[in-house]
Amino acid sequence: MSNETLSIILFLTFVAGTLAITVWASRNTKNATDFYAGGRSFSGVQNGLAIGGDYMSAASFLGIAGLIALYGYDGFLYSIGFLVAWLVALLLVAELLRNSGRFTMADVLSFRMSPRPVRTAAGVSTIVVSIFYLLAQMVGAGALVSLLFGFTSDFAKGATIALVGILMIVYVVFGGMKGTTWVQIVKAVLLMTGATLITILVLSEFGFNLSSLLNDAADQSGKGKDFLEPGLRYGTEASGLEGKLDLISLGLALVLGTAGLPHILIRFYTVPTARDARKSVLWGIGIIGSFYLLTLVLGFGAAALVGSKDIAKENPAGNTAAPQLAEKIGDIVFGDAGGTILLAVIAAVAFATILAVVAGLTLASSSSFSHDLYAHVFRKGKATEREEVRVARISAFVIGAVAIVLGIYAQRLNVAFLVALAFAVAASGNLPAILYSLFWKRFNTAGAVSAIYGGLGSAIFFVTFSPVVSGSPKALFTDVDFHWFPLENPGIVSIPIGFVCGWLGTILSKEFNAEKYAEIEVRSLTGAGAEGAAEH
């Protein structure tokens, strides 16, 4: 059986299985709570697996492995940043958010403020961050299929991206949060199993000696010992101060961004109690932490066995390093047939990864549009639950279409890098508003709107005029150059701007509701009245 045939069979098997889950979930989705929060019926362990499935995206499996394979030590910084970020989510956000809100991030922000302007800002921010993140998953899908089937035409890659987009729309429209969560749980199990298998096979090839693996990776990278030391991507003498600032900017975005990601925040509403919210984050950290340790072996294993040059030749951004490693180690351990089977299995797992994450992102953004913008801004709180759910399903189609179109144009960019941009936007716009709302008594409507629009706008502004969009060989537009902002990640500038805007907007406004703050303080700490948090 050929590689292409086996891959298609495995892929169709997974799609059929997840569609069956979606059909089952659709029969159990009867109201808005079911659609938005899965009926709050998931345990801490189940939600922890789903958080892992939602978080370990194409960026983790394809992008980080590729960055490590191409840049060594500097690539592994992404793994560290993505993992450490969960401490912020656990200590500052998870429990308080679960207690304070109902369906979306805006439920918390708007509780003690004027609902319409705050919900508008939060809805816009949620959709923008989700589209940035969706972009990365679409790029990963295109890279994966081009490797599997040898597609070189832009049309074939575009068709693949469209297929992924259509499937994610189906998951959200019919399955809601219940269907999406179960798809994420299945995907988390598959991804951990596949990554663990490849890791064991790679380590066995080097006698389970990590030093031998790292030395071989350095030799095959063409960079020598520099491959195992800081500086290949960030902070080199050639890049000077800009490289060092870009590294700091990346670290800030990764560590602070998780606590502001909409598709992660809504996961805290799917559990019945705050204790389950804490438990789910702890399980999520365990699963995610284990996985990012595996990326160390996947990335350096790809450099050692496949070679950095061959990886870059197949995909300049390194997005195909993990599948290439699977094929190579399969050939070495099991022969040609083993390489074909292992590549097909890992490709199917990567597809599962992409489909599960895009479903979660689409659900977060469509829920925010229907619950925040349509129900509370356009209809001023008069929309019925049935209308909300219908609008959420319609908006899933629109958001999916936008992600498909943008994904087709962004295929030259590394998926982990694209996700880091999404983290920067989330940390700049959402996080300041969330933290101020939960911990600052004086915070008000003007502050919330200023924090979201100031952080979000500045992040997008600086990205637009950065080397990511123009002026570099891997930019979105290679034939023009209008960049003047030197950093690839805007976090070091846009995150402080978000916090400053929130502070400035607050102190310039006289609005202050001590009674509402006292109420949300009690609610965030005890969970009392959380079910009705958004009923105003």
Disulfide bonds with the S-S distance in Angstrom:
none
